[in-house]
């Protein structure tokens, strides 16, 4: 008695790629007795193609000629070869996948289902969808390259295919049999399945009497559309077996052309009743210095070959294995150095491993505080500004993972006693100190230290002075503006009106919730009114502000803050449609740029029947190209077209102004 197991796997969809040379469809080929057989699946990202074109070139010559066209069958042509119960479903899938008015996700879902049908039932769906072709004009032992077009769009290519020379599918690897009570479950590696064109697998069991292998799966175990990175517990289970008896198995792979590989290495299995493996409980945990030492009793189960140790943050539910390889079965202790973690408590647990690599469930969690006696690191940036009886202080957060917060201390003399002014640990990276009303002091000094989750504190920062508003007369510049280009941001401003200025510091934020970075190590000259930032990343958003510094090294409040999206002057403007003409081949489109330096990136052409709902009709087109023919336009219909530009950073521009085509005669 046999049972075939199918688990739920994530289907790997085919993504669009910016490089037109990268395939959008899987494409396979092999030499046969009549030449070369080619097969592919429906490309994702497009409407369902009505036909495919196969081009061929001598290997490496790149001189391609058309050798055939394959058309998708019309309903009346396939109606008689599809089971009655499947006809309505197939009709609905084809209509959904080929209707541009339907939402894009629905189209792609329908195409995924059609690909699944073709993978599970090659006949008749390869014929219906037009997904195969035989090259009978090639020469024996000559190497060829092939390109596949879907409705005149390149979707895949193959190189170095030798005519009349069959390439056998690869033999299955990493096979494994799990022995159970009266049954055996099988799993094996499917990584690289799709590229290699492996449709599925067969399992053979050696007959106890004839000693010959017999296939035991009723139908092909199809795996070509499964997620190759998923952890597959079992593809197949052979049940109804006799316990404590040796069985031998072989696995073969079958490619999309129906050819079968050689046998895998023999897999032996002995079904048997087994007791559950139980891991020992951790009996003690000792914290010393920055380490945690675990101890447990040695397992008395002679099946145990080793141990695994797991650590988890309390409440996270995630366990991380600490040892790369199982600890020997005589081990009874383990020392861990958890380091800086964003928590106060962690848990440890154990599992045991038997000789077949089977692992038990984890033992009960043992909870313990993280050992930490190390002082945290303090930030290097600490600044303050006094205005109207208040002092605003801000700093860069410490990079330590277990920081709990910060403490501030104040003194009216630089080297006198400092008093902590924050009633609790400060969680933020800024603090406003409201000065006592009875204080006549004009100068004050502040110090900062970091506090981690275990109460350890860093060293105090160096004293930071601040001055009363009466002696603080340095003002920031006004009218700060910013213009972002492809590789630079240019800042301009009106110089400060203060008379004792020394210069300016330029501050830049990539996130306004964090402390800025200062772009110039030394102050800019006091009479300067511009600065060019050449350290930007194209497509990122930055905020800028300027701070003045006087001859006493007192900083002003910051200027107005400006924001700029780098590259928006060039990279985020689509070209405009220059020509829109109808021909016998479709709608011919050309475009022009409003700038002299054409940016790097790709273009997207969008089409609409009503001027409101637009859908992409092209693959990503290099910006070096300036024309395109829409061969999918229907006769007698008019369409709106518009363009979008996609920058190398992935940002997509607003669309160009739409243009309406004439109807094709």
Secondary structure as UniProt FT lines:
FT   STRAND          2..4
FT   TURN            20..21
FT   STRAND          27..32
FT   TURN            33..34
FT   STRAND          35..40
FT   TURN            44..45
FT   STRAND          51..58
FT   TURN            59..61
FT   STRAND          65..71
FT   HELIX           75..78
FT   HELIX           79..81
FT   HELIX           84..98
FT   TURN            100..101
FT   HELIX           104..120
FT   HELIX           122..129
FT   STRAND          132..135
FT   TURN            140..141
FT   STRAND          143..150
FT   TURN            151..152
FT   STRAND          153..162
FT   TURN            163..164
FT   STRAND          176..180
FT   TURN            181..182
FT   STRAND          183..187
FT   TURN            191..192
FT   HELIX           193..196
FT   STRAND          198..206
FT   TURN            208..210
FT   STRAND          213..215
FT   STRAND          221..222
FT   TURN            224..225
FT   TURN            228..229
FT   STRAND          236..239
FT   TURN            243..244
FT   STRAND          246..255
FT   TURN            256..257
FT   STRAND          267..270
FT   STRAND          282..288
FT   TURN            289..290
FT   STRAND          291..296
FT   TURN            302..303
FT   STRAND          304..313
FT   TURN            314..316
FT   STRAND          320..321
FT   STRAND          327..328
FT   TURN            329..330
FT   STRAND          333..336
FT   STRAND          345..354
FT   TURN            355..356
FT   STRAND          366..369
FT   STRAND          382..387
FT   TURN            388..389
FT   STRAND          390..395
FT   TURN            401..402
FT   STRAND          403..411
FT   TURN            414..415
FT   STRAND          419..420
FT   STRAND          430..434
FT   TURN            437..438
FT   STRAND          443..452
FT   TURN            453..454
FT   STRAND          464..467
FT   TURN            469..471
FT   STRAND          478..484
FT   STRAND          489..494
FT   STRAND          501..509
FT   TURN            512..513
FT   STRAND          517..518
FT   STRAND          524..525
FT   TURN            526..527
FT   STRAND          530..533
FT   TURN            538..539
FT   STRAND          541..550
FT   TURN            551..552
FT   STRAND          562..565
FT   TURN            566..572
FT   STRAND          576..583
FT   TURN            584..585
FT   STRAND          586..592
FT   STRAND          601..608
FT   STRAND          615..616
FT   STRAND          621..622
FT   TURN            623..624
FT   STRAND          627..630
FT   TURN            631..632
FT   STRAND          640..647
FT   TURN            648..649
FT   STRAND          659..660
//
